[in-house]
Amino acid sequence: MLLGVVGCMLMLVVMGLGVYFTWFAGPQPQEVAQTWDRAHAEILDYRMAVRLGYNRVHRGTSADKLEVRYAYVVDGRRYESTEAGWYNHRDIAPFRAPRRAFTDDELPLRRPELGEFDCYVNPQNPAEAVLFCNTSSHSPWVAVFVLAVLAFFAAAGGYETYRCARMLFVRSKGAEDK
């Protein structure tokens, strides 16, 4: 039982580290929006990928995820990036291709004109950039809640481990006394 509790605690710690590094490591959208420079971005290629997610209305349909490759110029040097950054549905609306089949004659019409885009460029490392920085689409409260729940279960597991170890110690002490 003690090994099971320790194993569960280790799994909780690993999950907590995963949540932390996913949500809090690296630049945050507010920091990027306020401190990073902006540069004109030329969209080289893009596609809308489907990622699965649960939707109560459609009972398990999907959401679109933007996969984009763009180029930008900083101090006369050209860089390319594939980081879309933090976006919402309004931000990626121009990237949505019409959802119908095309004939060979219509293929050039498949991707409509996207318009002008700026990207956010890290001033300390111009090779690092994000296309979108929508601060409202990256709420940290979900991650804080998940970390709090994981910390609660890790603390409960730690207490249970302590209790089991103490019980084993008392039993072994009692066996030695006899």
CYANA upper distance limits for C-alpha pairs under 8 A (distance plus 0.5 A):
  1 MET  CA      5 VAL  CA      6.85
  2 LEU  CA      6 VAL  CA      6.74
  2 LEU  CA    161 THR  CA      6.71
  2 LEU  CA    164 CYS  CA      6.89
  2 LEU  CA    165 ALA  CA      7.92
  3 LEU  CA      7 GLY  CA      6.50
  4 GLY  CA      8 CYS  CA      6.63
  5 VAL  CA      9 MET  CA      6.65
  5 VAL  CA    157 GLY  CA      6.67
  5 VAL  CA    160 GLU  CA      7.87
  5 VAL  CA    161 THR  CA      6.85
  6 VAL  CA     10 LEU  CA      6.70
  6 VAL  CA    157 GLY  CA      7.96
  6 VAL  CA    158 GLY  CA      8.43
  6 VAL  CA    161 THR  CA      7.36
  7 GLY  CA     11 MET  CA      6.74
  8 CYS  CA     12 LEU  CA      6.71
  8 CYS  CA    157 GLY  CA      8.09
  9 MET  CA     13 VAL  CA      6.73
  9 MET  CA    153 PHE  CA      8.41
  9 MET  CA    154 ALA  CA      6.01
  9 MET  CA    157 GLY  CA      6.47
  9 MET  CA    158 GLY  CA      7.75
 10 LEU  CA     14 VAL  CA      6.73
 11 MET  CA     15 MET  CA      6.65
 12 LEU  CA     16 GLY  CA      6.53
 12 LEU  CA    150 LEU  CA      6.61
 12 LEU  CA    151 ALA  CA      8.47
 12 LEU  CA    153 PHE  CA      8.06
 12 LEU  CA    154 ALA  CA      6.76
 13 VAL  CA     17 LEU  CA      6.66
 13 VAL  CA    150 LEU  CA      8.19
 13 VAL  CA    154 ALA  CA      7.73
 14 VAL  CA     18 GLY  CA      6.68
 15 MET  CA     19 VAL  CA      6.76
 15 MET  CA    150 LEU  CA      8.36
 16 GLY  CA     20 TYR  CA      6.62
 16 GLY  CA    147 LEU  CA      6.43
 16 GLY  CA    150 LEU  CA      6.83
 16 GLY  CA    151 ALA  CA      8.28
 17 LEU  CA     21 PHE  CA      6.57
 18 GLY  CA     22 THR  CA      6.47
 19 VAL  CA     23 TRP  CA      6.54
 19 VAL  CA     24 PHE  CA      8.50
 19 VAL  CA    143 ALA  CA      7.11
 19 VAL  CA    146 VAL  CA      8.26
 19 VAL  CA    147 LEU  CA      7.64
 20 TYR  CA     24 PHE  CA      5.85
 20 TYR  CA     25 ALA  CA      7.14
 20 TYR  CA    143 ALA  CA      8.04
 20 TYR  CA    147 LEU  CA      8.14
 21 PHE  CA     25 ALA  CA      5.16
 21 PHE  CA     26 GLY  CA      8.35
 23 TRP  CA    140 PRO  CA      7.55
 23 TRP  CA    143 ALA  CA      7.12
 24 PHE  CA     28 GLN  CA      7.51
 27 PRO  CA     31 GLU  CA      6.96
 27 PRO  CA     32 VAL  CA      6.98
 28 GLN  CA     32 VAL  CA      6.74
 29 PRO  CA     33 ALA  CA      6.51
 29 PRO  CA     86 TRP  CA      7.65
 29 PRO  CA    133 CYS  CA      6.23
 29 PRO  CA    134 ASN  CA      7.38
 29 PRO  CA    135 THR  CA      5.73
 29 PRO  CA    138 HIS  CA      7.79
 30 GLN  CA     34 GLN  CA      6.74
 30 GLN  CA    135 THR  CA      6.41
 31 GLU  CA     35 THR  CA      6.38
 31 GLU  CA     36 TRP  CA      8.16
 32 VAL  CA     36 TRP  CA      5.63
 32 VAL  CA    120 TYR  CA      7.65
 32 VAL  CA    122 ASN  CA      8.28
 32 VAL  CA    133 CYS  CA      7.58
 33 ALA  CA    120 TYR  CA      8.00
 33 ALA  CA    133 CYS  CA      6.71
 33 ALA  CA    135 THR  CA      8.28
 36 TRP  CA    120 TYR  CA      6.29
 36 TRP  CA    121 VAL  CA      5.98
 36 TRP  CA    122 ASN  CA      5.57
 36 TRP  CA    123 PRO  CA      6.48
 37 ASP  CA    120 TYR  CA      6.12
 37 ASP  CA    121 VAL  CA      5.61
 37 ASP  CA    122 ASN  CA      6.96
 37 ASP  CA    123 PRO  CA      6.71
 38 ARG  CA    118 ASP  CA      6.68
 38 ARG  CA    119 CYS  CA      6.03
 38 ARG  CA    120 TYR  CA      5.13
 38 ARG  CA    121 VAL  CA      6.31
 39 ALA  CA     72 TYR  CA      6.93
 39 ALA  CA     73 VAL  CA      7.43
 39 ALA  CA     74 VAL  CA      7.70
 39 ALA  CA    118 ASP  CA      5.87
 39 ALA  CA    119 CYS  CA      5.96
 39 ALA  CA    120 TYR  CA      7.03
 39 ALA  CA    121 VAL  CA      7.35
 40 HIS  CA     72 TYR  CA      6.45
 40 HIS  CA     73 VAL  CA      7.85
 40 HIS  CA    116 GLU  CA      8.24
 40 HIS  CA    117 PHE  CA      6.64
 40 HIS  CA    118 ASP  CA      4.90
 40 HIS  CA    119 CYS  CA      6.78
 41 ALA  CA     70 TYR  CA      6.71
 41 ALA  CA     71 ALA  CA      6.13
 41 ALA  CA     72 TYR  CA      5.33
 41 ALA  CA     73 VAL  CA      8.44
 41 ALA  CA    116 GLU  CA      8.04
 41 ALA  CA    117 PHE  CA      5.87
 41 ALA  CA    118 ASP  CA      5.51
 41 ALA  CA    119 CYS  CA      6.19
 41 ALA  CA    131 LEU  CA      8.19
 42 GLU  CA     70 TYR  CA      5.92
 42 GLU  CA     71 ALA  CA      5.65
 42 GLU  CA     72 TYR  CA      6.78
 42 GLU  CA    116 GLU  CA      8.34
 42 GLU  CA    117 PHE  CA      7.65
 43 ILE  CA     68 VAL  CA      7.95
 43 ILE  CA     69 ARG  CA      6.81
 43 ILE  CA     70 TYR  CA      4.88
 43 ILE  CA     71 ALA  CA      7.06
 44 LEU  CA     68 VAL  CA      8.23
 44 LEU  CA     69 ARG  CA      6.03
 44 LEU  CA     70 TYR  CA      5.49
 44 LEU  CA     71 ALA  CA      7.36
 45 ASP  CA     68 VAL  CA      6.32
 45 ASP  CA     69 ARG  CA      5.68
 45 ASP  CA     70 TYR  CA      7.39
 46 TYR  CA     66 LEU  CA      7.69
 46 TYR  CA     67 GLU  CA      6.05
 46 TYR  CA     68 VAL  CA      4.68
 46 TYR  CA     69 ARG  CA      6.66
 46 TYR  CA     95 PHE  CA      8.00
 47 ARG  CA     66 LEU  CA      6.69
 47 ARG  CA     67 GLU  CA      5.90
 47 ARG  CA     68 VAL  CA      7.01
 47 ARG  CA     95 PHE  CA      7.95
 48 MET  CA     64 ASP  CA      6.40
 48 MET  CA     65 LYS  CA      6.08
 48 MET  CA     66 LEU  CA      5.33
 48 MET  CA     67 GLU  CA      6.62
 48 MET  CA     95 PHE  CA      7.80
 48 MET  CA     96 ARG  CA      7.29
 49 ALA  CA     64 ASP  CA      6.20
 49 ALA  CA     65 LYS  CA      5.53
 49 ALA  CA     66 LEU  CA      6.68
 49 ALA  CA     67 GLU  CA      7.20
 50 VAL  CA     62 SER  CA      6.80
 50 VAL  CA     63 ALA  CA      6.37
 50 VAL  CA     64 ASP  CA      5.31
 50 VAL  CA     65 LYS  CA      6.45
 51 ARG  CA     62 SER  CA      6.18
 51 ARG  CA     63 ALA  CA      6.07
 51 ARG  CA     64 ASP  CA      6.65
 51 ARG  CA     65 LYS  CA      6.90
 52 LEU  CA     60 GLY  CA      8.00
 52 LEU  CA     61 THR  CA      6.99
 52 LEU  CA     62 SER  CA      4.90
 52 LEU  CA     63 ALA  CA      6.85
 53 GLY  CA     60 GLY  CA      6.56
 53 GLY  CA     61 THR  CA      6.67
 53 GLY  CA     62 SER  CA      5.48
 53 GLY  CA     63 ALA  CA      6.96
 54 TYR  CA     59 ARG  CA      6.99
 54 TYR  CA     60 GLY  CA      4.70
 54 TYR  CA     61 THR  CA      6.56
 54 TYR  CA     62 SER  CA      7.41
 55 ASN  CA     59 ARG  CA      5.94
 55 ASN  CA     60 GLY  CA      5.71
 55 ASN  CA     61 THR  CA      6.50
 55 ASN  CA     62 SER  CA      7.95
 56 ARG  CA     60 GLY  CA      7.53
 66 LEU  CA     84 ALA  CA      7.51
 66 LEU  CA     92 ILE  CA      7.72
 66 LEU  CA     95 PHE  CA      8.34
 67 GLU  CA     82 THR  CA      7.69
 67 GLU  CA     84 ALA  CA      7.59
 68 VAL  CA     82 THR  CA      5.97
 68 VAL  CA     83 GLU  CA      7.75
 68 VAL  CA     84 ALA  CA      6.94
 69 ARG  CA     80 GLU  CA      7.50
 69 ARG  CA     81 SER  CA      6.26
 69 ARG  CA     82 THR  CA      5.02
 69 ARG  CA     83 GLU  CA      8.15
 70 TYR  CA     80 GLU  CA      6.09
 70 TYR  CA     81 SER  CA      6.11
 70 TYR  CA     82 THR  CA      7.00
 71 ALA  CA     78 ARG  CA      7.28
 71 ALA  CA     79 TYR  CA      6.03
 71 ALA  CA     80 GLU  CA      4.77
 71 ALA  CA     81 SER  CA      6.93
 72 TYR  CA     78 ARG  CA      6.24
 72 TYR  CA     79 TYR  CA      5.93
 72 TYR  CA     80 GLU  CA      6.92
 72 TYR  CA    119 CYS  CA      8.29
 73 VAL  CA     77 ARG  CA      5.89
 73 VAL  CA     78 ARG  CA      4.90
 73 VAL  CA     79 TYR  CA      6.59
 74 VAL  CA     78 ARG  CA      7.06
 74 VAL  CA     79 TYR  CA      8.14
 74 VAL  CA    126 PRO  CA      7.36
 79 TYR  CA    126 PRO  CA      8.31
 79 TYR  CA    127 ALA  CA      6.65
 80 GLU  CA    127 ALA  CA      8.04
 81 SER  CA    127 ALA  CA      8.13
 81 SER  CA    128 GLU  CA      7.94
 81 SER  CA    129 ALA  CA      7.14
 81 SER  CA    130 VAL  CA      8.14
 82 THR  CA    130 VAL  CA      8.46
 83 GLU  CA    129 ALA  CA      7.26
 83 GLU  CA    130 VAL  CA      5.63
 83 GLU  CA    131 LEU  CA      7.07
 84 ALA  CA    130 VAL  CA      5.90
 84 ALA  CA    131 LEU  CA      5.35
 84 ALA  CA    132 PHE  CA      6.46
 85 GLY  CA    130 VAL  CA      5.31
 85 GLY  CA    131 LEU  CA      6.23
 85 GLY  CA    132 PHE  CA      5.48
 85 GLY  CA    133 CYS  CA      6.46
 86 TRP  CA    132 PHE  CA      5.96
 86 TRP  CA    133 CYS  CA      5.51
 86 TRP  CA    134 ASN  CA      5.80
 86 TRP  CA    135 THR  CA      7.64
 86 TRP  CA    137 SER  CA      6.86
 86 TRP  CA    138 HIS  CA      7.16
 87 TYR  CA     91 ASP  CA      6.25
 87 TYR  CA     92 ILE  CA      7.53
 87 TYR  CA    132 PHE  CA      6.14
 87 TYR  CA    133 CYS  CA      6.94
 87 TYR  CA    134 ASN  CA      5.76
 87 TYR  CA    137 SER  CA      6.68
 88 ASN  CA     92 ILE  CA      7.20
 88 ASN  CA    134 ASN  CA      7.57
 88 ASN  CA    137 SER  CA      6.47
 89 HIS  CA     93 ALA  CA      6.55
 91 ASP  CA    132 PHE  CA      8.08
 92 ILE  CA     96 ARG  CA      7.49
 94 PRO  CA    112 PRO  CA      8.37
 94 PRO  CA    114 LEU  CA      6.13
 94 PRO  CA    115 GLY  CA      8.48
 95 PHE  CA    111 ARG  CA      8.49
 95 PHE  CA    114 LEU  CA      7.31
 97 ALA  CA    110 ARG  CA      7.20
 97 ALA  CA    111 ARG  CA      6.49
 97 ALA  CA    112 PRO  CA      7.78
 98 PRO  CA    110 ARG  CA      7.80
102 PHE  CA    106 GLU  CA      6.19
102 PHE  CA    107 LEU  CA      6.66
102 PHE  CA    110 ARG  CA      7.76
103 THR  CA    107 LEU  CA      6.93
106 GLU  CA    110 ARG  CA      7.21
117 PHE  CA    131 LEU  CA      8.32
118 ASP  CA    131 LEU  CA      7.31
119 CYS  CA    129 ALA  CA      7.15
119 CYS  CA    130 VAL  CA      6.25
119 CYS  CA    131 LEU  CA      4.79
119 CYS  CA    132 PHE  CA      6.99
120 TYR  CA    129 ALA  CA      5.93
120 TYR  CA    130 VAL  CA      5.82
120 TYR  CA    131 LEU  CA      6.65
120 TYR  CA    132 PHE  CA      7.77
120 TYR  CA    133 CYS  CA      7.98
121 VAL  CA    125 ASN  CA      8.30
121 VAL  CA    126 PRO  CA      6.26
121 VAL  CA    127 ALA  CA      8.14
121 VAL  CA    128 GLU  CA      6.62
121 VAL  CA    129 ALA  CA      4.88
121 VAL  CA    130 VAL  CA      7.26
122 ASN  CA    126 PRO  CA      5.81
122 ASN  CA    127 ALA  CA      8.04
122 ASN  CA    128 GLU  CA      6.15
122 ASN  CA    129 ALA  CA      6.53
134 ASN  CA    138 HIS  CA      7.93
135 THR  CA    139 SER  CA      8.20
140 PRO  CA    144 VAL  CA      6.68
141 TRP  CA    145 PHE  CA      6.54
142 VAL  CA    146 VAL  CA      6.73
143 ALA  CA    147 LEU  CA      6.54
144 VAL  CA    148 ALA  CA      6.59
145 PHE  CA    149 VAL  CA      6.76
146 VAL  CA    150 LEU  CA      6.65
147 LEU  CA    151 ALA  CA      6.48
148 ALA  CA    152 PHE  CA      6.63
149 VAL  CA    153 PHE  CA      6.82
150 LEU  CA    154 ALA  CA      6.52
151 ALA  CA    155 ALA  CA      6.52
152 PHE  CA    156 ALA  CA      6.66
153 PHE  CA    157 GLY  CA      6.49
154 ALA  CA    158 GLY  CA      6.52
155 ALA  CA    159 TYR  CA      6.67
156 ALA  CA    160 GLU  CA      6.67
157 GLY  CA    161 THR  CA      6.53
158 GLY  CA    162 TYR  CA      6.66
159 TYR  CA    163 ARG  CA      6.62
160 GLU  CA    164 CYS  CA      6.57
161 THR  CA    165 ALA  CA      6.53
162 TYR  CA    166 ARG  CA      6.52
163 ARG  CA    167 MET  CA      6.62
164 CYS  CA    168 LEU  CA      6.67
165 ALA  CA    169 PHE  CA      6.59
166 ARG  CA    170 VAL  CA      6.64
167 MET  CA    171 ARG  CA      6.69
168 LEU  CA    172 SER  CA      6.60
169 PHE  CA    173 LYS  CA      6.51
170 VAL  CA    174 GLY  CA      6.56
171 ARG  CA    175 ALA  CA      6.69
172 SER  CA    176 GLU  CA      6.79
173 LYS  CA    177 ASP  CA      6.88
174 GLY  CA    178 LYS  CA      7.16
